[in-house]
Amino acid sequence: MHIVEREAGDLVRIKGLMRREHDAEQRDRLRAAALAVEQVETAEIQRMLGRSRGFVQRWAYAYRDGGIAAIARQPHPGKPPRLHPSRHEQLRARLDAGPREGDGVCTLRARDVQRILDQEFGVRYSLQAVYDTLHRVGYSCLAPRPRHEKQDLEAQRKFSQESAPLLSAPSVRLLLRTAGSCAPSSWTRPASASRAR
């Protein structure tokens, strides 16, 4: 196998990429190309990398034919989303508007968003895909607990301050400790402190 540098300095650039690469397989691809440029025999490269002859030749020849770009990591975009990114703004506007009368809920949850995507956008998603889409659109799953429309905050305050039967007054000992009184703030008994000496 006779591989030479396509451009001056390629070997130095490949070695730099090798040092920064975290993926072992990609690093071996780069090493195979670098060793081939250094005129190391195929069998020796195989032994050094612990790879097959086909692996070594495939990446050495990829460098020979296409340069560093041919052995660089290629992006794997994956499957395109069902809800086109151009419709993300519509979904965001629908969710920011809150639940409608026909939704039958006081706050939208993932199941409700799943139904909205199906009925209003014509896109069927699994529940996990709904969470992924919400994250992609800019929402997070952490949110304060919703307040019901019939909730009476004044009645809750009155109950907790005036008539809560199971809520006791703060401990006198705790009040003394936190108020900075002259009382000793140690948790040890007075007699046990002298024994420690």
Backbone as a ProteinNet text record, in pm:
[ID]
protein_1_A
[PRIMARY]
MHIVEREAGDLVRIKGLMRREHDAEQRDRLRAAALAVEQVETAEIQRMLGRSRGFVQRWAYAYRDGGIAAIARQPHPGKPPRLHPSRHEQLRARLDAGPREGDGVCTLRARDVQRILDQEFGVRYSLQAVYDTLHRVGYSCLAPRPRHEKQDLEAQRKFSQESAPLLSAPSVRLLLRTAGSCAPSSWTRPASASRAR
[TERTIARY]
85.6	0	90.4	76.9	161.8	73.4	70.1	-11.5	82.8	59.1	139.2	45.6	105.2	25.7	-37.4	-165.5	-233.1	-191.5	-181.7	-138.7	-31.1	60.6	167.7	107.9	152.8	104.4	-14.1	-62.6	-176.8	-146.6	-26.6	8.4	1.1	47.9	41.9	-102.9	-186.6	-327.6	-399.6	-370.6	-434.4	-395.9	-268.8	-225	-290.4	-311.5	-382.8	-526.8	-591.8	-729.3	-734.6	-633.1	-627.2	-619.9	-540.3	-525.6	-654.3	-732.1	-856.2	-975.8	-964.2	-1078.3	-1105.3	-1231.5	-1271.6	-1327.1	-1380.3	-1438.9	-1326.5	-1316.2	-1205.7	-1207	-1323.8	-1328.6	-1282.9	-1327.6	-1284.9	-1134.3	-1084.7	-940.7	-861.7	-912.7	-845.8	-848.1	-955.1	-960.3	-849	-836.7	-732.9	-593.5	-575.4	-445.2	-409.5	-508.1	-481.2	-431	-495.3	-452.4	-313.5	-289.5	-159.6	-47.4	-69.9	32.9	57.9	-47.8	-30.2	52.6	31.2	110.4	256.9	280	416.5	480.1	411.9	461.4	476	390.9	388	307.6	351.8	283.3	144.9	54.5	-83	-90.2	-13.3	-16	29.1	125.8	174.5	70	0.9	-106.4	-217.7	-252.8	-355.1	-317.4	-192.4	-146.6	-149.4	-105	-99.2	-238.8	-333.9	-468.9	-561.8	-524.9	-615.4	-738.8	-720.4	-830.6	-806.8	-912.3	-902.7	-830	-789.5	-721.1	-814.2	-940.3	-1037.8	-1056	-1060.2	-1073.3	-955.3	-834.8	-713.6	-712.2	-738.4	-734	-846.1	-964.5	-1077.7	-1043.8	-987.5	-961.9	-833.4	-737.4	-615.9	-650.5	-728.5	-767.9	-866.7	-950.3	-1040.8	-959.9	-850.9	-764.4	-696.6	-646.5	-577.1	-668.8	-795.7	-888.8	-956.1	-979.2	-1056.7	-993.1	-877.9	-810.3	-869.8	-836	-880.6	-1032.4	-1096.9	-1243.3	-1308.8	-1244.3	-1302.2	-1296.3	-1202.4	-1194.6	-1248.7	-1288.4	-1344.7	-1482.7	-1522.1	-1653.8	-1763.9	-1855.5	-1967.9	-2090	-2165	-2284.4	-2391.5	-2462.3	-2573.7	-2700.9	-2771.6	-2883.9	-3003.4	-3017.8	-3131.8	-3258	-3365.9	-3494.7	-3547.9	-3602.4	-3657.2	-3781.1	-3803.3	-3919.5	-4050.1	-4154.2	-4285.2	-4346.1	-4325.6	-4373.4	-4261.9	-4283.6	-4180.4	-4142	-4012.5	-3968.3	-4038.3	-4089.9	-4161.4	-4293.1	-4343.4	-4469.4	-4447.3	-4320.1	-4291.5	-4349.4	-4343.1	-4395.6	-4547.1	-4617.2	-4762	-4792.2	-4716.1	-4735.8	-4707.3	-4599.9	-4565	-4677.1	-4731.7	-4840.5	-4964.7	-4995.1	-5112.2	-5094.4	-4973.9	-4950.5	-4942.9	-4885.3	-4877.1	-5014.6	-5109.1	-5244.4	-5317.2	-5266.8	-5328.3	-5440.3	-5503.8	-5611	-5734.2	-5800.1	-5925	-6042.7	-6159.7	-6281.1	-6299.9	-6271.8	-6291.1	-6188.4	-6078.6	-5975.5	-6021	-6108.2	-6162.6	-6064.4	-5957.8	-5858.7	-5821.9	-5762.1	-5721.7	-5577.9	-5500.3	-5364.2	-5328.8	-5244.5	-5209.4	-5095.7	-5116	-5013.1	-4971.9	-4873.8	-4820.4	-4927.6	-5017.3	-5125.8	-5214	-5237.7	-5319.1	-5245.9	-5115.2	-5035.4	-5033.6	-5028.6	-5032.6	-5163	-5274.6	-5404.3	-5409.3	-5355.9	-5353.9	-5272.7	-5157	-5074.1	-5147.8	-5222.3	-5295	-5413.1	-5493.8	-5616.7	-5593.6	-5507.4	-5492.6	-5376.8	-5274.9	-5158.9	-5148.7	-5232	-5231.4	-5106.1	-5044.7	-4920.1	-4939.1	-4913.9	-4925.1	-4787.4	-4782.2	-4658.3	-4683.4	-4579.8	-4584.7	-4566.2	-4591.7	-4578.6	-4434.7	-4338	-4196.9	-4160.5	-4213.1	-4185.8	-4247.9	-4360.4	-4420.5	-4326.1	-4270.7	-4175.2	-4053.3	-4003.4	-3888.4	-3921.9	-4041.5	-4084.2	-4098.8	-4157.1	-4171.4	-4034.4	-3940	-3804.4	-3741.4	-3761.7	-3706.3	-3766.6	-3893.2	-3962.5	-3922	-3868.6	-3820.3	-3889.4	-3970.8	-4038.2	-3961	-3974.7	-3914.3	-4025.8	-3994.3	-4097.6	-4118.3	-4028.7	-4045	-4132.8	-4242.8	-4334.1	-4404.8	-4445.6	-4518	-4651.5	-4698.1	-4826.5	-4935.8	-5026	-5129.4	-5228.6	-5282.2	-5383.4	-5520.4	-5608.3	-5743.8	-5815.4	-5905.3	-5974.5	-6062.9	-6108.7	-6195.3	-6116.5	-5985.9	-5902	-5917.8	-5935.6	-5953.7	-5831.6	-5741.2	-5617.4	-5643.1	-5743	-5775	-5823.9	-5905.5	-5953.8	-5838.4	-5743.8	-5628.2	-5543	-5521.1	-5443	-5511.7	-5641.3	-5718.2	-5710.5	-5722.2	-5715.8	-5579.7	-5472.9	-5339.2	-5300.1	-5352.9	-5313.5	-5407.5	-5534.2	-5630.6	-5688.1	-5717.4	-5792.4	-5729.5	-5602.2	-5538.7	-5522.2	-5598.5	-5598.4	-5469.4	-5398.1	-5281.2	-5149.5	-5154.5	-5031.7	-5006.9	-4892.4	-4863.2	-4777.9	-4769	-4685	-4539.6	-4448.8	-4308.1	-4259	-4163.7	-4107.5	-4042.9	-4065.1	-4008.4	-3855.7	-3805.7	-3660.6	-3599.3	-3665.3	-3616.2	-3619	-3726.7	-3736.3	-3624.2	-3595.4	-3487.9	-3353.4	-3328.5	-3201.7	-3184	-3289	-3277.3	-3285.9	-3341.7	-3355.3	-3227.2	-3129.2	-3002.6	-3011	-3082.8	-3098.5	-2972.5	-2976.4	-2863.1	-2857.1	-2960.4	-2964.7	-2851.7	-2794.6	-2685.5	-2734.5	-2652.3	-2693.6	-2634.2	-2566.8	-2506.4	-2609.3	-2592.7	-2683.5	-2635.1	-2516	-2465.9	-2520.2	-2531.3	-2575.9	-2462.3	-2492	-2387.6	-2285	-2325	-2233.3	-2140.2	-2184.1	-2103.1	-1989.1	-1999.6	-1894.2	-1767.6	-1782.4	-1664	-1594	-1664.4	-1604.4	-1517.7	-1545.6	-1470.4	-1329.2	-1299.6	-1166.9	-1066.6
-116.5	0	123	203.3	320.9	445.3	506.1	625.3	740.5	854.2	973.3	1086.1	1187.6	1303	1370.1	1398	1468.8	1615.3	1672.5	1811.8	1817.3	1910.2	1924.5	1954.6	1883.9	1906.1	1821	1734.7	1649.7	1555.6	1501	1405.8	1473	1595.6	1668.9	1696.7	1734.6	1760.5	1633.5	1520.8	1393	1356	1372.4	1340.1	1432.9	1557.7	1650.3	1607	1563.5	1513	1387.6	1302.7	1180.4	1213.5	1311.6	1347.2	1401.1	1473.7	1533.5	1439.9	1329.6	1239.8	1153.2	1147	1066.3	930.9	921.9	797.2	705.8	586.1	495.1	450.8	424.2	378.7	488.4	610.3	721.7	745.7	731.3	747.7	641.6	517.4	411.9	440.8	500.8	539	639.1	737.3	838.8	777.6	688	623.3	537.3	466.5	383.5	470.1	584.3	674.2	731.1	771	828.6	726.9	605	501.5	465.6	467.3	439	548.2	674.1	784.1	769.5	715.3	693.6	568.1	507.1	391.1	264.1	248.7	126.2	23.5	-101.2	-207.2	-236.3	-282.2	-310	-409.3	-518.1	-620.1	-561.5	-473	-411.1	-316.3	-241.6	-151.4	-234.1	-347	-436.1	-479.2	-521.6	-570.2	-456.8	-338.3	-225.2	-181.3	-182.2	-134.8	-245.7	-369.9	-480.5	-478.6	-438.4	-425.8	-516.8	-536.2	-623.1	-552.9	-633	-579.5	-486.7	-525.8	-442.5	-305.8	-302	-174.5	-83.4	-137.9	-58.5	-5.6	-92.7	-49.8	48.5	23.2	112.4	256	276.8	412.4	471.1	389.5	439.2	484.9	406.3	444.3	560.7	570.6	685.7	814.2	811	928.2	954.2	847.6	863.3	927.8	886.2	934.4	1066.8	1092.6	1211.8	1304.2	1269.6	1356	1342.8	1438.2	1434.7	1438.1	1510	1518.8	1382.3	1291.4	1158.8	1070.8	1098.2	1015.6	1088	1212.8	1288.3	1233.4	1256.6	1210.8	1278.9	1199.2	1251	1263	1369.8	1383.8	1282.5	1233.3	1141.8	1213.6	1273.4	1358.1	1282.5	1156	1080.8	1108.6	1052.7	1066.8	1209	1269.7	1405.3	1402.7	1507.9	1510.1	1516.3	1457.9	1458.2	1598	1673.3	1811.5	1898.4	1954.8	2033.6	2152.2	2185.1	2297.5	2430	2447.2	2570.7	2581.5	2468.7	2470.9	2478.4	2482.3	2490.2	2617.1	2727.4	2853.5	2845.2	2776.8	2757.8	2676.7	2569.5	2486.5	2567.1	2644.4	2725.6	2825.7	2888.8	2985.5	2916.4	2797.5	2722.7	2684.9	2643.3	2602	2722.9	2832.6	2952.7	3013.2	2992.4	3043.5	2969.1	2852.9	2776.5	2687.7	2617.2	2525.9	2603.4	2546.2	2604.5	2536.8	2591.9	2536.1	2389.5	2356.5	2220.6	2121.1	2169.4	2079	2006.4	2070.8	2006.6	1992.3	2070.6	2065.2	2206.6	2219.4	2353.3	2383.9	2282	2301.5	2189	2219.3	2119.7	2031.8	1903.2	1805.4	1735.8	1647.7	1584.3	1507.4	1439.2	1366.6	1463.5	1581.9	1682.5	1734.8	1756.7	1803.2	1695.3	1568.8	1458.1	1462.3	1487	1497	1619.6	1731.3	1853.9	1832.2	1769.2	1742.1	1654.1	1558.3	1467.2	1537.9	1606.9	1666.2	1796	1882.5	2014.6	2024	1939.6	1946.4	1824.9	1723.1	1604.3	1519.4	1519.3	1446.3	1354.2	1225	1129.2	1106.7	1123.2	1106.1	1013.8	938.9	866.2	968.8	925.9	1018.5	1066.1	975.3	1015.1	1114.2	1094	1186.4	1323.6	1326.7	1455.2	1529.5	1456.2	1519.5	1571.3	1492.6	1534.7	1659.3	1662.7	1777.3	1901.7	1885.1	1998.7	2053.6	1964.8	2008.6	2082.1	2029.6	2090.5	2229	2247.6	2374.7	2476.1	2427.1	2519.2	2507.8	2406.2	2387.3	2288.2	2303	2206.1	2137.5	2023.4	1947.8	1997.3	2080.9	2133.3	2257.3	2251.9	2365.2	2363.8	2478.6	2478.4	2407.8	2354.4	2285.2	2385.7	2349.2	2444.4	2472.9	2591.8	2629.3	2615	2555.1	2535.9	2669.9	2686.5	2814.8	2848.2	2747.4	2771.5	2780.6	2783	2787.1	2921.5	2918.8	3040	3058.2	3146.9	3168.2	3227.3	3314.1	3375.3	3269.2	3175.6	3069	2979.3	2955.2	2873.7	2944	3073.6	3148.6	3147.9	3171.3	3174.1	3039.1	2932	2797.5	2771.3	2803.5	2772	2859.4	2981.5	3071	3065.1	3035.5	3046.7	2913.6	2824.8	2707.4	2574.4	2572.6	2445.1	2361.8	2253.7	2179.7	2100.9	2059	1974.7	2050.4	2177.3	2256.2	2313.8	2282.1	2329.2	2455.2	2522	2641.2	2597.6	2684.4	2647.7	2616.2	2531.9	2491.1	2609.5	2620.6	2729.9	2719.4	2598.3	2576.8	2625	2594.5	2636.9	2789.2	2851.4	2996.9	3061.6	3004.7	3060.3	3049.2	2934.8	2913.6	3008.1	3027.2	3110.5	3258.9	3295	3436.8	3493	3410.2	3458	3489.8	3411.5	3437.3	3396.3	3413.8	3378.6	3229.6	3159.1	3015.5	2946.2	2840.6	2770.9	2710.5	2722.6	2673.6	2538.5	2477.5	2347.8	2237.9	2131.3	2018.2	1919.5	1940	1849.6	1892.1	1797.5	1830.3	1901.4	1991.3	2067.6	1977.1	1868.9	1784.5	1707.2	1673.5	1592.4	1672.2	1804.3	1885.9	1881.1	1875.9	1873.1	1737.6	1630.3	1497.5	1481.5	1561.3	1548.9	1600.3	1679.4	1738.7	1644
0	0	0	-102.8	-116.3	-108.1	12.5	36.3	67.4	3.5	29.3	73.2	136.5	179.4	57.9	66.6	-42.6	-43.5	74.3	87.8	195	180.3	278.9	416.2	518.7	655.2	693.9	603	634.9	750.9	754.5	859.8	997.1	1007.1	1133.4	1172.1	1074.4	1101.4	1144.8	1080.4	1117.7	1260.2	1296.2	1432.6	1535	1498	1586.7	1607.8	1499.8	1510.9	1597.6	1584.1	1664.3	1813.5	1850.5	1991.6	2051.2	1971.1	2021.5	2014.5	1942.2	1919.7	2042.4	2083.5	2198.3	2155.9	2035.9	1987	1938	1996	1965	1818.6	1764	1625.2	1529.2	1552.7	1467.6	1482.4	1604.6	1627.3	1550.7	1545.6	1469.1	1319.3	1270.6	1128.8	1097.4	1184.6	1165.5	1177.5	1274.2	1292.9	1172.4	1115.7	998	882.9	862.3	754.8	784.3	909.6	944.1	928.2	973.3	961	814.6	733.8	590.8	524.2	564	509.1	552.3	670	719.1	658.6	562.1	487.3	572.2	674.5	752.7	672.7	672.8	597.1	654	569.5	607.8	723.6	717.1	822.7	956.3	953.3	1076.5	1134.6	1046.7	1092.2	1155.7	1092.5	1146.6	1287.9	1305.1	1434.3	1538.1	1499.2	1591.9	1637	1544.9	1576.2	1622.5	1592.9	1625.4	1536.8	1411.7	1316.4	1197.3	1118.3	1000.8	886.4	790.6	671.7	594.1	584.2	513.1	577.9	714	785.5	753.2	763.9	740.5	597.9	500.8	360.6	327.6	381.9	352.8	392.4	512.8	559.4	502.7	472.4	406.1	264.6	194.2	58.2	58.8	163.5	173.7	184.1	263.3	271.9	137.7	74.1	-54.2	-157.6	-160.3	-263.6	-228.2	-97.4	-62.8	38	90.9	187.3	327.3	410.5	550.1	560.7	470.9	474.8	458.5	386.8	363.1	487.4	579.5	700.1	822.8	807.4	919.2	953.4	1076.9	1123.8	1042.1	993.1	916.3	1007	995.5	1080.6	1040.4	1140.2	1117.7	1160.4	1066	1103.2	1160.7	1128.7	1179.5	1101	1150	1084.1	1103.9	998.1	1014.1	1104.1	1183.3	1272.7	1194.3	1251.6	1184.6	1180.2	1287.5	1290.2	1234.9	1118.6	1051.9	1140	1146	1230.4	1199.9	1079.2	1047.6	1125	1176.9	1252.4	1403.1	1445.6	1588.9	1650.5	1577.2	1629.5	1649.6	1557.5	1573.5	1699.3	1719.9	1839	1964.9	1964.5	2080.4	2110.3	2007.3	2027	2083.5	2033.7	2082.6	2229.2	2267.8	2405.9	2499.7	2452.1	2535.9	2561.9	2470.4	2488	2599.7	2637.3	2745.6	2694.1	2785.2	2744.7	2698.8	2601.9	2551.8	2621	2598.6	2658.9	2619.8	2494.9	2446.4	2497.9	2555.7	2606.8	2732.9	2811.3	2929.9	3045.2	3044.6	3153.1	3193.7	3314.6	3359.5	3319.6	3288.5	3240.9	3143.9	3046.9	2945.2	2994.3	2979.5	3011.9	2882.8	2891.9	2771.5	2694.4	2764.3	2696.3	2617.2	2674.8	2605.8	2482.9	2495.9	2381.8	2273.2	2313.5	2217.8	2137.8	2207.6	2140.8	2049.2	2094.3	2013.3	1885.8	1900.1	1781.7	1682.2	1733.2	1645.1	1577.9	1657.5	1603.5	1526.7	1578.1	1517.7	1418.4	1434.9	1346.9	1255.1	1279.5	1194.5	1207.2	1325.7	1347.8	1468.2	1449.6	1560.3	1621.9	1753.7	1828	1947.2	1984.3	2110.7	2221.8	2345.2	2457	2472.4	2454.7	2465.6	2355.1	2235	2124.9	2152.5	2224.7	2263.3	2357.1	2455.6	2546.7	2469.7	2374.4	2293.9	2212.5	2154.7	2074.1	2162.5	2280	2371.6	2410.8	2434.1	2467.4	2348.6	2228.4	2108.3	2084	2119.2	2099.1	2206	2319.2	2421.2	2555.3	2575.5	2703.4	2788.8	2920	3010.2	3087.7	3144.5	3214.8	3356.6	3407.6	3541.9	3538	3611	3615.1	3749.7	3799.9	3926.8	3911.8	4022.1	4019.9	3981.8	3892.6	3849.9	3962.8	3959.2	4057.1	3993.8	4067.6	4016.5	4016.1	3920.6	3905.8	4025.4	4101.6	4216.8	4348.1	4339	4457.7	4528.8	4662.6	4741.8	4831.6	4792.3	4866.6	5005	5017.9	5148	5246.2	5199.6	5287.5	5331.6	5243.8	5280.3	5386.1	5369.6	5466.6	5603.3	5603.1	5727.4	5797.8	5722.5	5781.4	5844.2	5772	5823.2	5942.4	5952.1	6060.6	6181.1	6158.2	6267	6313.9	6225.3	6269.3	6230.5	6200.4	6164.4	6290.3	6306.6	6432.4	6457	6355	6374.8	6368	6338	6333.9	6472.9	6532	6667.5	6660.5	6773.2	6783.6	6782.2	6741.5	6741.1	6882.6	6892.6	7020.7	7090.3	7223.2	7301.5	7300.5	7310.5	7310.6	7179.1	7067	6936.7	6925.6	6977.2	6973.6	7054.3	7172.1	7254.5	7184.6	7121.8	7053.4	6935.6	6857.3	6738.1	6770.5	6887.1	6922.3	6981.1	7011.8	7065.3	7213	7287.7	7430.9	7505.5	7636.1	7720.6	7748.1	7711.2	7737.7	7662.1	7721.9	7653.3	7521	7418.1	7286.1	7253.6	7352.1	7328.1	7345	7271.1	7282.8	7388.8	7443.6	7547.8	7683	7772.9	7908.6	7981	8070.7	8138.6	8209.2	8269.6	8343.4	8250.8	8129.8	8041	7978.1	7973	7913.9	7998.9	8131.8	8219.4	8211.7	8183.3	8174	8050.3	7947.3	7822	7837	7938.2	7954.9	8004.9
[MASK]
+++++++++++++++++++++++++++++++++++++++++++++++++++++++++++++++++++++++++++++++++++++++++++++++++++++++++++++++++++++++++++++++++++++++++++++++++++++++++++++++++++++++++++++++++++++++++++++++++++++

